[in-house]
Amino acid sequence: MTSRIGARFQALRAARRAGLVAFVMAGDPDPATSLAIVKALPAAGADVIELGMPFTDPMADGPAIQAAGLRALRAGQTLRKTLALAREFRDVDAKTPIVLMGYYNPIYVYGVERFLVDAKAAGVDGLIVVDLPPEEDDELCVPTLRAGLEFIRLATPTTDDKRLPAVLANTSGFVYYVSITGVTGAAAPEAAGVGAAVARIKRHTHLPVAVGFGVRDAASAAHIAAHADGVVVGTVLVEAVRGSLVEGRAGPDTVRAVAEAVERIAAGVRSVTKPLDRGQSR
């Protein structure tokens, strides 16, 4: 049976366009507003939703996403509440893939087996856990795959051809290519370099490749969409939340601010028509 992630990328390929993967922090700026934001994402143009799992020590995240995680934690967000958010989203949307992104510690504390059962029941489709290397696959990756969830791995500019096979060995769903070295939101990627990197990764896998880190606007999204199967945006969206807050709390325009940011980025992604793949009819 094709997973929701697989089905979505198949549909995108048939439509000859890249997909938009939208990252928001679960529970930011509060649980109720966060749920409203997530529910608004598909209509705004998000093809896949990444839900950040708030953590106190997010080493790969830049200041904007770190701040979003702290806002969520202050508002009482927990991993259990993040799964509840996914479950409530599934009540109104059965098709849009949901990927949880974050760090291993909260999952370890929750209990791996129990977490995977609960995540599957909540309608989660996959995980991105940034601090578990392939050498630790038995810790979470292999159990995730056995539970029927995708395990999405990161590749970076420093992941060379010798390292790639290990990175891709148990990867499923799609490959997330981190287009810059550093933390989220730190710089803008160079489109030509991204194209070469995506082509190199595709020599090692048939999985779709989504590219993130540094996508700031419709123009940069379009540049990436020309080369990748998916464009990941996160910092711009959590900054839209921050900019809409009134005295540190959700304002009347918070949900709309995020939706409008997604709409702008989605317009850039959808402005690029991909060439026909082999096997597709004209």
Stockholm file with secondary structure:
# STOCKHOLM 1.0

chainA/1-282         MTSRIGARFQALRAARRAGLVAFVMAGDPDPATSLAIVKALPAAGADVIELGMPFTDPMADGPAIQAAGLRALRAGQTLRKTLALAREFRDVDAKTPIVLMGYYNPIYVYGVERFLVDAKAAGVDGLIVVDLPPEEDDELCVPTLRAGLEFIRLATPTTDDKRLPAVLANTSGFVYYVSITGVTGAAAPEAAGVGAAVARIKRHTHLPVAVGFGVRDAASAAHIAAHADGVVVGTVLVEAVRGSLVEGRAGPDTVRAVAEAVERIAAGVRSVTKPLDRGQSR
#=GR chainA/1-282 SS CCCHHHHHHHHHHHHTSCEEEEEEETTSSCHHHHHHHHHHHHHHTCSEEEEECCCSCCTTCCHHHHHHHHHHHHTTCCHHHHHHHHHHHHTTCSSSCEEEEECHHHHHHHCHHHHHHHHHHHTCCEEEETTCCGGGTTTTHHHHHHTTCEECCEECTTCCTTTHHHHHTTCCSCEEEECSSSSTTSCCCCHHHHHHHHHHHHTTCSSCEEEESSCCSHHHHHHHHTTCSEEEECHHHHHHHHHHCBTTBCCTTHHHHHHHHHHHHHHHHHTCCCCCCTTCCC
#=GC SS_cons         CCCHHHHHHHHHHHHTSCEEEEEEETTSSCHHHHHHHHHHHHHHTCSEEEEECCCSCCTTCCHHHHHHHHHHHHTTCCHHHHHHHHHHHHTTCSSSCEEEEECHHHHHHHCHHHHHHHHHHHTCCEEEETTCCGGGTTTTHHHHHHTTCEECCEECTTCCTTTHHHHHTTCCSCEEEECSSSSTTSCCCCHHHHHHHHHHHHTTCSSCEEEESSCCSHHHHHHHHTTCSEEEECHHHHHHHHHHCBTTBCCTTHHHHHHHHHHHHHHHHHTCCCCCCTTCCC
//
